[in-house]
Amino acid sequence: MTASRRAFVGTLAFGLLTPAGGAFAATMTLRGTVSYRERIALPPGTIVEVKLLDVSLADAPARTIAETTASGARNPTRYVLRFDRAQIQPRRRYALQARILHRGQLLFINTSHHGIFDGGPEQTDIRVERVAGTPSPAPESSSSPVGRWLLEDIRQAGVIDRLQTVLEIAVDGRVSGSGGCNRMSGSARISGTRISFGPVAATQMACTPAAMDQEQKFFAGLRAVRRWRTDPARGKLALLDGSGRPIMTFSAM
């Protein structure tokens, strides 16, 4: 038995493939995720499509072995792809293709090869790239505090012109940005409309007294925040205290 054939058999037995029924069931399952780099939310009605393709013939279209779709797509989206094990042949080449579509329009597709059953790591976590020329999906900030924000006001006292205080909140809760003088990093816990910020780590650069004063007020404001509210039409984020009073207001960047 060749090395590639042994790898193929081992994959079926011990890899990410799992039987859907008994030990000798013909139906097998692949599990993974589809994700994209941009911090944008997908519009309602978007679907994620994943296909298992036979790509053995370079001069012919790929043949679809199995496919699955998931609606209400998020980033990342988990998928489960079931297929007939009998269709997988040891000397042929297979790959996964992922696409994100909205009302039939292609928004994202994977541009790198995701080989499968080839003796190497099974590339079931698929990164897709945005298709050039497609309209921008709505910013994630329209329905959550996730995004990149520019400070406009602290406790209704305004901010210094030309001093950029930036707050960036990632999907996984990581926080980064700038207090206006020093770079910062930290984390946030988000549950519904509740949000709280953990300790902030910042560089130790010295700036003008006015800039340092605003930065300290910004960091103190983060410690007091308990809720968030957005205004999607205006691209605004308000961070509030526990009583719902505004502490800081930001605009989307």
Salt bridges, closest charged atoms under 4 A:
GLU49 OE2 - ARG99 NE 2.76
ASP54 OD2 - ARG63 NH2 3.57
ASP54 OD2 - ARG92 NE 2.71
GLU129 OE1 - ARG37 NH1 3.59
GLU152 OE2 - LYS236 NZ 2.70
GLU168 OE2 - ARG39 NH1 2.05
GLU168 OE1 - ARG148 NE 3.48
ASP172 OD2 - ARG174 NE 2.82
ASP213 OD2 - LYS217 NZ 3.29
ASP231 OD2 - ARG234 NH1 3.39
ASP241 OD2 - ARG245 NE 3.11
